[in-house]
Amino acid sequence: MSDAQPDELTAAVDEIMADAGITRNRPLVRRMLSTGILLGQEDTDRLDLKIASAALVEMRDAFRLFRPYADVPKVTVFGSARTTQDDPLYVQARSVASALAKRGWMVVTGAGPGIMQAAAEGAGEKKALGVSIRLPFEEKPDAVVADDTHRVEMKYFFTRKLMLVKESTGFICLPGGFGTLDEMFELLTLQQTGKAEPMPIVLLDEPGGTFWKGLERFITESLIPAGVISADDFDRLLVTDSAEAAVAEITEFWRNYDSLRWADDVLVLRLKNEPTAAEIEMLNAEFASLLVEGRIERISALPIEHADRDRVELPRLSLRLRQREVGGLYRLIDAINALGSARSDG
């Protein structure tokens, strides 16, 4: 079905926007309003309308929750709601959240009991953000996020998962059940398919724990030999039982690497610090196998980046990345973060 809209509908929606004082992002707002009207005109099932309506309301509530903290780095912590306060995993979650909060990070959780409560406790109420889900049979956590300005409640898991992933630039998964594994595999899927930018992901266990080792063994012994994932797909993860190592993985990922952007088949990597010519030669020597053709080169911001005012002030590198080399891209980012030109306090 075409997205084309009758002229009279477009005009009516434009009038509504004008009356509401909407001057920014008008094409996007017009599309949302027009889509809602078209759903009504198409005799859409009531249940489908309830799903679409609730999802939009929930996303608006969540956007409002996160908006004041747009410039604050955030890490999402996943884990079991059934973990008790005397469990070493509870202590581990609280410890890693506390350490990241002290380094200026906010901690996002599912605002439930167990690991979620432990992480919120570690972060403290000023540094904890919660995206909860309404469930008929799950216990409520003790109050950690003190007021509703730091928490939003969702009806649907898909909108909740969107917000738990969208705003964060690091992820820590502690042992859990179906829900935790679902969230963890969603992260891996988004990374593997390129639907999300590279982010540090840590699978954190209690000291001496082996929960995630079983997953690592399954991937190594079953998934990779079966050819259903690439041999380096697991390179994007850190499996550890150390809270200190988890904190270092999250923070060091952003030491020098800033962001990326695709421009047709060219991948642009934005850095915090200008690399030297010798460092670029070293990167080319080490990562030539990742390239379809050409070299890793220092470039200025592309015209499309200038048009979008997209981090144009930063130094950048360009390359033509071979398809499905996401694991290799993570190794390249690690090497960029280890360059001598990167500031030690970055």
N, C-alpha and C positions, 0 to 999 in steps of 0.2 A: 504493500500500500504506500502511495506517495505521501510525503510530509507536506506537500503543497496545501496551502490554506486559502479559502475564498477571500477575496479582497475585503468583503464586508466584515468577516471575522477579524482579520488583521486590523482593520480600522477601529473596530469596537474595542479590541484589546489595547491598542495604542491609546485610545481615549481613557480607558481605565488606568493605564500606567501614568498618563499625564495628570489625571486627577489625583493619583496617589503620590505624585512628586517623584516618580522613579526616573532618574536621568542616566544612571550608570548601568552597563550590561543589559541594555534594553532588549537586544535580540534573544538573550538567554531567558530573561523573564517572560518575554512574549511567547517563547516556545513552551515554557511550563504552563502558562495560563491557557494558551490555545490547546495544548494537549489535554488539559483537564476538561475543557469544553467539548472537545472531540470525543473523549471517553463517554461523556454524557449523551452526546448525539448518536453514538454508535450502539446504544442499548447494551452497554457493558453490564455484565453480571454484578449484582450488588456486592457480593463477596470480593470480587476483583477490585471494585471501587474502594471498598474498605481497606484492602491491602495497600493500594496505591496511595490513598489519602493518609493512612497511618504512617507509611514509610516516609512520605514527604514531611509530615509534622515532626516525626522523630529526628530526621536529619536536620531540620531547622533548629530544633532544641539542642542537638549536639553541636552544630556549628556555633551556636551562641555560647555554649559552654566553653569551647576551646578558643574562641576568638580573642579574648583578652590575653591569652598566653601564646600567641602565634610565634613570637620571637624567642620563646623558651624551649630548649631541647627537651624532648620527651622520650621515655622508654616505656614500653608496655610489658607488663609481667603477667604471664599466664601460669596456671597451675590448678591443682585440684581444690575444689570447694570442701572436700572431706578431710583435709589435713588438719590435725588437731594441734593445739598450741604447745603441747609437749613433744611434738615431732621435730627431729633435727631439720627437716625440710622447712618447717615454719620459721625456725631460727635463721636458716640460710636465706630465705626470701626476705625476711626483715632486714638482715644484715646487708644484702646487696642493694636493696632499695635505699637504706640509710646512707650507704657510701655514695651512691649516685646523687641523692638529694644534696649531700654536702658539697658535691662538685657542680651544683647548679641545675641539675636535671629535675624535671617533674616526672612523677611515676603514675602511669595510667594502668588501671586494673578494671576487672569486671565488677567491682564493688560488691563482691559476695564474700562469704566466709572462707576459711581455710587459707590457702596461699595468697588469695586476693587481699584478705584482711591483713595478713602478715606484711605484705608489701606496702599497703597503705599505712600501717603503723610505722614501718621503717622510714617512709618518706615524711611522715608528719602531715597533719591536716592541711597545711598551707601548700605543700608540694604534691599532694595526692589528688588525682582526678579519677572519677569513677563513672563507668558506663554499665549500668546494671540491667538485668533482664528480669521480667516478671515471670516467676515460676510458681506453680501451685504447691510445691512440696519441698522447696529448699529453704533452709534456715537463713535468717537475716544475720549479717555480721554485727558485731558490736560497733557502736558509732565511732567512726574514725574520721570520715569526711564530715565535718561538723555542720556545714550548711549546704543548702541545695545549689549554691553557686558553684560548687565543685563536683556535682553529681547530676547525671541525667539517667532516666529510666526508659528502657526500650521494651516493646512487645515482641519484636521480631529478632531472631538471631542474625539474619543477614544484615540488617541495619546496624546492629550492635557490633558485628565483626568488622564492618566497614569502618566504623569510628575508632575501634580499638587498633586498627592498622593504619588508617589514613594519616593521623596526626603525629605518629611517632617516627623517630629516626634510629631506633634500636629496639631489640626484642629479646626477652629472656623467658625461656620456657622451663618451668620446673615440672617434675613428674605429676601426671594427672590421668584422668580417664578419657572417655570418648570425646568430651568437649575440648579438653586441652589438646589432644592429638589432632582433632579437627582443625583447631586454630593453628597448630604448628604446621600441619601439612598444607593449609591454605597459604601460609607465609612462603613455604618452599615452592608451591605451585606458582605464586605470583612472581617469585624471583626467577624460577626456571623458564617461564614463558615470557619474561621481559615486561610483564604488566605492571611491575613495580620497580622503582630504582633500587640499585644495590643498597642493602642495609645490613648492619651487623646483627646476626642471630646467634644466640647462645642457648645451648641445652645444658642447664645447670642442675646438678644432683647434690645430694647431701655429701659431706666428706666420706669418701670410701664407697659411695653408692654406685650401683651398676645398672640403674633403670635405663638410661640412654645408651649404654653399651649394647644392650640387646637390640635396640633399633639400628645402631651402627653396624652390628653383625648381620642383621637381616638385609640391610642395604648392600653390604659388601658381598655377602654370600648368595643372595637371591636376586635383588633388583638389577645390579650391575651385570652379572653373568647373563641374565635374561635379556639384556639389551634394551630394557624399557626406560632406563635413565642413562645419562652419560657417566663415565668413570669419575669425572671431577665434580659432579653435581653436589657431592657432600662437602666439597672444599669450602662452600660458603658458610658452613656452620662451625662453631666451636663447641665441642663436648668437653665439659669440665666439671669437677666437684669443688672448685675454688671460687668463692665470691670475689676475691681479688682479681683473678684472671678474667672473670666475667665483666667486671667494671672496666678493666684495661681494654678488653675487646670492644666494648661499646664506645668508649671515649677515644681510643687510638684510631678507630676507623675514620674519624673526622679530623685527624691531626693536620692533614694537608689536603686531602681530597675534599671537595665541596659538593659537586653535583655533576650531572651529565645531561646531554641533550643530543637527540638524533636530528640530523639534517639530511634527509634522504638516506643514503647509505653511509654517511660519514658520522662517526661517533665523536662528540666533543666532550672532553673531560675538563671541568673547571677545577682549578687548584687555588689554594690560599697563598701559595708562594711561587715565585718565578723559578722554574728549573734552569739549571745551567746547560750549556751545549753538551758538556761531557756526560751529564746525567741523562739527557735525551738519547745519546749514543748508547749508553748502558741499557736503557729500557728497550731500545731497538734490538740490541744483541740478545737480550734475555727473552723477549716476547715476540720475536719475529714469527713464530709458529701460529700466533693468534690472528695474524693479519691475512686478509684475502689478497691484498696487494699493497704496494707502497710501503710507507714508513710511518712511524709515530713522529709527528711534527708539531712544533710550536706555531700557533696561529693567533691572529687577532679575532675578536668577536665577529661572528658572521652577521650579514645583513639582517637575517631573520631574528637573531638575538637582539640586535639593536632595535628592530621594530617592536619587539616585545619587552624591551628594557630588561632583558634576562641576564643578570649577573655580568654585565658587559665590562665591569671594572676589573674582573679577575683574570689572571693568566690562564691559558688553556692549551690543551694538546688535542690533536685530531688523529684519528686512525680509522681504518676500515676493518672492523672486527669480523672474524669468521663466524658464521652462523653456529649457534648453540655453544659458544665458548663463554658461557656465563661464569662457570667456575674459574676459567682463565682470567676473566675480567676482575674477579675478586683478588686474584694473585697480583694482577697489575696494580690495583688500588693499594694493596699492601706495600708493594714496592714504591709507589709514589709517596706513601706516608713515611717510608723509611729513608727518603732522599735526604742528603745532607742539607739541602736548601730549605727543608721544612723546619720551621721554628720549633724549638723544644717545648714551648708553651702553647703550641697551636691546638 
